[in-house]
């Protein structure tokens, strides 16, 4: 049967059923309408479509999930506020002015840990920072989606790409107009991306509220780079930097003090050395020397002489290491004073039990001396040697401190032996 005959039969069927619409409403209208309506009611009052509109199952499911999420967030925020007030009272501070910075400081004090990774350390954050933000409803009550790209499953991502192409077309049109007028792009206004980088795949997904895979992320980066390479890309600076983040400067250039000269015209430089376990050193390096090193008025080898045997060779090597790297072993003299302000270390064996060590925390004192010598030697060498010393770690201060005692343990970390019986 041809398509024309099918259309003619359909027209005849509609024409046949049209006169019967008023006599037999059940054949032309839904069953629910025929049952609920009164056939004797002839009122012509118009019906409000808003009252007869039904809510779709998808909307009802979304409203149920949204209500549960709001109740969950309300409960979490309430518990966070209660915990913050308790924490402020424990630290003896005002709960009304207890900020997130105070919370972090209190957590570090109450829960000391030696875990290196900061993400693994205990923290107390606001629930809005812990739980991810959820999307709002993307469809109306009848289930019709608001967004034209809803069925792509990534509407925000593909809408961003669509917006990017529109902006690129606008720049092409603007460039064509400028060429027609004889105006060339100004090279001085070229967009610079120094000091920033693109958001990574996780950060971009959080910005768009949609998880992205690596293929989609690379597609987005290629499109954005094409926009950046346009001669008039500076017109879309705000849009481009919306998806870039500023790089933090981690290194800074320190001013190296110039050499000082004594009454005899001999160059010298003074510096402070710091080391873990509360060791401090004051070092004076004098030029035109012979390699003599004294600590607290005692030669270096004798200062680290312990119990009649030279067991401090490693400490001596630590102090001499900056001089060896700089190549000034026999060219300068070093005068240093060092002190240790930590707890007194005593012998634990039977013969000398309770007697203090002749050199308190020798490794800490040697580290403080090494740091002070390296800092003072910067004024005697050029910039290339300063960089070599920095890479070798000689100019880096050791910020480690003694870990405090924990209640219920024998020491900072050592616990008591657990026995089942």
C-alpha positions in Angstrom: 0.0 0.0 0.0 1.4 3.4 -1.0 2.0 6.3 1.4 -0.8 8.3 -0.4 -3.4 5.7 0.4 -2.4 5.6 4.0 -2.8 9.3 4.4 -6.3 9.2 2.7 -7.4 6.3 5.1 -6.2 8.3 8.1 -8.2 11.4 7.0 -11.4 9.3 6.5 -10.9 7.7 10.0 -10.7 11.1 11.7 -13.7 12.4 9.8 -15.7 9.4 10.9 -14.9 9.7 14.6 -15.4 13.5 14.7 -19.3 13.4 14.9 -19.1 10.7 17.6 -16.9 12.8 19.9 -19.9 14.4 21.6 -22.0 11.2 21.9 -19.4 8.7 23.0 -16.6 10.6 24.9 -15.1 7.4 26.2 -13.9 6.6 22.7 -12.2 9.9 22.0 -10.9 10.9 25.5 -8.8 9.2 28.1 -10.6 6.8 30.5 -9.7 8.8 33.5 -11.5 11.9 32.1 -14.6 10.0 31.1 -15.0 8.5 34.6 -14.3 11.6 36.7 -16.3 14.0 34.6 -20.1 14.3 35.1 -21.9 13.9 31.8 -24.7 16.1 33.1 -22.3 19.0 34.0 -22.4 21.5 31.1 -20.4 24.2 32.9 -18.0 25.9 30.5 -15.6 27.1 33.2 -12.0 27.1 32.0 -9.5 24.8 33.8 -6.2 26.0 35.1 -3.4 24.0 33.4 -1.1 24.6 36.5 -3.4 22.6 38.7 -3.7 19.7 36.3 0.0 19.4 35.6 1.5 16.2 37.0 4.9 15.9 38.5 7.2 13.5 36.7 8.9 10.6 38.5 12.3 12.0 37.8 11.4 15.3 39.5 9.9 13.5 42.5 13.2 11.4 42.8 15.3 14.6 42.6 13.2 16.4 45.2 13.5 13.4 47.5 17.3 13.3 47.1 17.6 17.1 47.5 15.6 17.0 50.7 17.8 14.2 52.1 20.9 16.1 51.2 19.7 19.3 52.8 18.8 17.5 56.0 22.2 15.8 56.0 24.1 19.1 55.4 22.0 20.8 58.1 22.9 18.1 60.6 26.6 18.2 59.7 26.8 22.0 60.0 25.1 21.8 63.4 27.6 19.2 64.7 30.4 21.3 63.3 29.3 24.4 65.1 28.9 22.4 68.4 32.4 20.8 68.0 33.9 24.2 67.2 32.4 25.7 70.5 33.7 22.7 72.5 37.2 23.1 70.9 37.2 26.8 71.7 36.3 26.1 75.3 39.1 23.5 75.5 41.6 26.0 74.2 40.3 28.8 76.5 39.2 31.1 73.6 36.1 32.9 72.6 33.8 30.6 70.6 32.2 33.5 68.7 35.6 34.6 67.2 37.1 31.2 66.8 38.2 31.1 63.1 39.3 28.2 60.9 42.9 29.2 61.5 42.4 28.8 65.2 40.8 25.4 64.6 43.8 24.1 62.6 46.2 25.3 65.3 44.2 23.6 68.0 44.0 20.3 66.1 47.8 20.3 65.6 48.3 20.9 69.3 45.7 18.3 70.5 46.6 15.6 67.9 50.3 15.8 67.3 51.4 13.4 64.5 54.6 12.6 62.6 52.7 11.9 59.3 54.6 13.7 56.5 51.7 13.9 54.1 49.4 16.8 55.1 46.4 15.2 53.5 46.6 12.3 56.0 46.8 14.5 59.1 43.6 15.0 61.2 41.6 18.1 60.2 38.3 19.8 61.1 36.7 21.6 58.1 33.3 23.1 57.4 31.0 20.5 55.8 30.7 22.7 52.7 34.4 22.1 52.1 34.3 18.4 52.7 31.1 17.3 50.8 31.0 18.1 47.1 28.4 20.6 45.8 25.4 19.0 44.0 23.8 20.2 40.9 20.4 21.8 40.9 17.4 20.3 39.1 18.0 20.2 35.4 14.4 19.6 34.4 11.0 21.0 35.2 8.1 19.3 36.9 7.0 17.5 33.8 10.4 16.0 33.2 11.4 18.3 30.3 15.1 19.2 30.7 16.1 22.9 30.9 19.4 22.5 29.0 19.4 21.8 25.3 22.5 19.6 25.8 21.1 17.6 28.7 21.2 14.3 26.9 24.9 14.6 26.3 25.4 13.7 30.0 28.0 16.6 30.2 25.9 19.7 29.5 28.2 22.2 31.2 31.3 20.8 29.5 29.8 20.8 26.0 28.2 24.2 26.6 31.6 25.6 27.5 33.1 24.2 24.3 30.1 25.8 22.4 30.7 29.1 24.1 34.4 28.8 23.3 33.7 28.3 19.6 31.3 31.3 19.6 34.0 33.5 21.1 36.5 32.3 18.6 34.1 33.1 15.7 33.6 36.6 17.2 37.4 37.1 17.2 37.6 36.0 13.6 34.9 38.5 12.6 36.6 41.3 14.5 39.9 40.4 12.8 38.3 40.5 9.4 36.8 44.0 10.1 40.2 45.2 11.2 41.9 43.9 8.1 39.3 45.6 5.9 40.0 48.9 7.7 43.8 48.4 7.4 44.3 47.8 11.1 46.8 45.1 12.1 46.9 43.4 15.5 49.1 45.2 18.1 51.9 42.8 19.1 52.3 44.6 22.4 48.8 43.6 23.5 49.4 39.9 23.0 48.0 37.8 25.8 50.7 36.6 28.2 50.2 33.4 30.3 53.3 33.6 32.3 52.9 32.7 36.0 49.7 30.6 35.4 48.7 27.2 34.2 45.6 25.4 33.1 43.4 23.8 35.7 44.0 20.0 36.0 41.3 17.5 35.2 40.1 17.3 38.8 39.9 21.1 39.3 38.2 21.6 35.9 35.6 18.9 36.8 34.9 20.7 40.1 34.5 24.0 38.2 32.0 22.6 35.8 30.4 20.3 38.4 30.9 17.4 36.1 33.6 14.7 36.3 35.7 14.6 33.1 37.9 11.9 31.7 41.4 12.4 30.2 40.2 12.5 26.6 37.6 15.2 27.3 40.2 17.2 29.3 42.7 17.1 26.4 40.0 18.2 24.0 39.2 21.2 26.2 42.9 22.1 26.5 43.4 22.0 22.7 40.4 24.2 22.2 41.6 26.7 24.8 45.1 26.8 23.3 43.6 27.5 19.9 41.8 30.5 21.5 44.9 31.7 23.2 46.9 31.6 19.9 44.5 33.9 18.2 46.0 37.4 17.6 43.1 39.1 19.3 42.9 36.7 22.2 43.4 39.5 24.7 39.7 40.5 24.1 38.7 37.2 25.8 41.2 37.5 28.7 38.5 37.1 31.5 37.1 33.9 29.8 40.6 32.4 29.4 41.8 33.1 32.9 38.6 31.6 34.4 40.1 28.2 33.6 43.7 29.0 34.7 45.3 29.2 38.1 48.2 31.4 39.3 51.4 29.7 40.1 52.9 30.3 43.6 56.5 31.6 43.7 58.3 29.1 46.0 61.8 30.5 45.7 63.0 33.9 46.6 66.4 35.6 46.1 68.1 36.6 49.4 70.5 39.5 49.5 74.0 38.3 50.4 75.7 40.8 52.7 79.0 42.3 51.6 82.3 41.5 53.4 83.3 43.5 56.4 86.9 44.5 57.2 88.6 44.7 60.6 91.2 47.3 61.7 94.0 45.3 60.0 92.1 45.3 56.7 91.3 41.6 57.0 87.9 40.6 55.5 85.4 38.7 57.7 81.7 37.8 57.9 79.5 36.8 60.8 76.4 34.6 60.7 74.1 32.6 62.9 73.6 28.9 62.5 70.5 27.0 63.5 69.9 23.3 64.0 67.3 21.0 65.4 67.1 20.2 69.2 67.6 23.9 70.2 71.2 24.2 69.1 72.5 27.7 68.1 75.8 28.8 66.8 77.5 32.2 66.1 80.2 31.9 63.5 82.8 34.3 62.3 84.7 33.4 59.1 87.9 35.5 58.5 89.7 35.7 55.1 93.4 35.3 54.5 93.6 32.4 57.0 95.2 29.0 57.3 92.3 26.8 57.9 92.2 27.0 61.7 88.7 26.2 63.2 87.9 26.8 66.9 84.7 26.1 68.8 84.1 27.9 72.1 87.8 28.6 72.2 88.8 24.9 71.7 90.2 23.4 68.5 87.5 21.5 66.5 89.1 18.1 66.9 89.4 18.5 70.6 85.9 19.8 71.1 84.4 16.7 69.7 86.9 14.4 71.5 84.9 12.0 73.6 86.1 9.5 76.3 89.7 9.4 75.2 88.8 8.4 71.6 88.0 10.5 68.6 84.5 9.2 68.0 83.3 12.5 66.6 84.8 12.2 63.2 81.4 12.5 61.6 80.6 15.7 63.5 84.0 17.2 62.4 83.3 16.2 58.8 79.9 18.0 59.0 81.5 21.2 60.1 84.2 21.1 57.4 81.9 20.1 54.6 80.9 23.7 53.6 84.6 24.7 53.4 85.3 21.7 51.2 82.4 22.5 48.8 83.5 26.1 48.5 87.2 25.2 48.1 88.3 27.3 51.0 89.8 24.7 53.4 93.1 26.4 53.8 92.0 30.0 52.9 89.9 31.1 55.9 89.8 30.8 59.7 86.6 30.0 61.6 85.8 31.1 65.1 82.5 29.8 66.5 80.5 29.7 69.7 77.8 27.1 70.1 75.4 26.3 72.8 72.6 23.7 73.4 69.5 24.8 75.3 67.8 21.4 75.3 67.5 18.9 78.1 70.7 17.5 79.6 71.7 14.2 78.2 73.2 11.7 80.7 74.9 8.3 80.5 72.7 5.3 81.2 75.4 2.6 81.8 76.3 1.3 85.2 79.7 3.0 85.5 78.7 6.5 84.5 75.0 6.4 85.1 73.6 9.9 85.7 76.8 11.7 84.5 76.2 14.3 81.8 77.7 13.8 78.4 80.8 15.9 77.7 79.3 17.3 74.5 75.5 17.7 74.7 73.7 16.7 71.5 76.9 16.7 69.3 75.1 16.1 66.1 72.8 19.1 66.7 75.8 21.3 67.5 77.7 20.1 64.5 74.6 20.9 62.3 74.3 24.4 63.7 78.0 25.0 63.1 77.8 23.7 59.5 74.8 26.0 58.8 76.5 29.0 60.3 79.7 28.4 58.3 77.8 27.9 55.1 75.8 31.1 55.5 79.0 33.1 56.3 80.8 31.7 53.3 78.3 33.1 50.8 80.1 36.5 51.0 83.4 34.9 50.0 82.2 33.1 46.8 80.4 34.0 43.6 76.8 33.4 42.6 77.4 30.1 40.9 79.0 28.7 44.0 76.2 30.0 46.1 73.8 28.1 43.9 75.9 25.0 44.3 75.8 25.3 48.1 72.0 25.8 48.0 71.5 22.7 45.9 73.7 20.7 48.3 71.4 21.8 51.1 74.0 23.7 53.1 71.9 26.9 53.2 68.7 25.3 54.3 67.8 25.6 57.9 66.7 22.5 59.7 63.3 23.4 61.3 62.8 20.0 63.0 62.2 20.2 66.8 62.0 17.7 69.6 58.6 15.9 69.5 56.8 16.4 72.8 55.8 13.7 75.3 52.3 12.2 74.9 50.2 11.3 77.9 49.9 7.5 78.4 53.2 6.7 76.6 56.7 6.3 77.8 58.0 8.9 75.5 57.1 10.8 72.4 56.3 7.7 70.4 57.2 4.7 72.4 54.2 3.0 73.9 53.7 0.5 76.7 54.0 -3.2 76.0 50.5 -4.7 75.6 50.0 -8.2 77.1 46.9 -10.2 76.4 47.1 -12.0 79.8 
